[in-house]
Amino acid sequence: MNKTQLLLGEACALSSAYRVQTRGFTLLEVLIAVAIFSVISMASFSIFQTVLSSDSVSKARTERINELQRGFLIIERDLLQIARRSVRLQGEAPLDSFLHTNNERYSSYEQGLGFVRHGWTNPGLLLPRSEMQAVVYQLNDNVLQRVHFNFVDAVVGEAPKVRPLISQVEKVDFEFYDGKKWQNTLQENSLPTAIAIELDTQDYGVIRRQFLVAGDQLPTQDDDDE
C-alpha cells in the first residue's frame, strides 16, 4: 500500500466518524420535543388567562363597591339636609307633605322619595337660584337615580337633571322612624328622626342603610301631662 492509498483510507475513516458524530434528531425525538413545548405553552397560557380573569373580576367588584359607597354618601348628604318645606310643581298648589313617596305628581315612577334639601352651594347667590334644592330618588330600569330641578318650585316645562347612582337594583323601599317605631308612611307636615333605604340588588341581595335626619321633636312625658 503506497502512501497515497494510506492517506485516502485515513480520510474516509475521519469522514465516517464525523458523520456519526453530527447525526441529526430522529422523528421521535422531534415529536417528544414538540409535545413538551405544547404542554408548557398550554400551562403558561392557562396561568396567564387565570390572572387576567382574576384581575377583571377584582376590578369589577372594586368598581361596584365604589358605586355603592358613592351612591350612599350622596343619599346621606341629601337626607342630612332635609328642609321643612314643601314644593310647588308646574305652577300648581304646594304639595301637602315635606316627604313624598310614590307621588305621581312628583315622580313618574312608583318607587321613589322626594323632598327639599338645604345646602346647595351658591356662594353670594351668584347663580339665579336659591340654596335649596328639590330632590327625587327614583328607581328606573333597575337603576336608582337622583333627580333634581334647578328651582325649588319647578316651572312649567322645566326638564329635571337625572344622575344614575346605583345599578342592578330590583326594588327599593323607604321606611321612617318617628322616635318610637319604623313605619312606611308619615303624617303630613312632619319629618322623621331617621330614614331607612333598603335596596334589593342583583349581586349583593338586600342592602339596608339607615340615616339620621333633623326630624320633629317628640313631645315629652311632661308635655303630655300638661
HELIX and SHEET records of a PDB file:
HELIX    1   1 LYS A    3  GLN A   21  1                                  19    
HELIX    2   2 LEU A   27  LEU A   79  1                                  53    
HELIX    3   3 PRO A  123  LEU A  125  5                                   3    
HELIX    4   4 GLN A  221  ASP A  225  1                                   5    
SHEET    1   A 5 HIS A 100  THR A 101  0                                        
SHEET    2   A 5 GLY A 112  ARG A 117 -1                                        
SHEET    3   A 5 GLN A 133  ASN A 140 -1                                        
SHEET    4   A 5 VAL A 143  HIS A 148 -1                                        
SHEET    5   A 5 LYS A 161  ILE A 166 -1                                        
SHEET    1   B 4 TRP A 182  GLN A 183  0                                        
SHEET    2   B 4 VAL A 169  TYR A 177 -1                                        
SHEET    3   B 4 ALA A 194  THR A 201 -1                                        
SHEET    4   B 4 GLY A 205  LEU A 212 -1                                        
END                                                                             
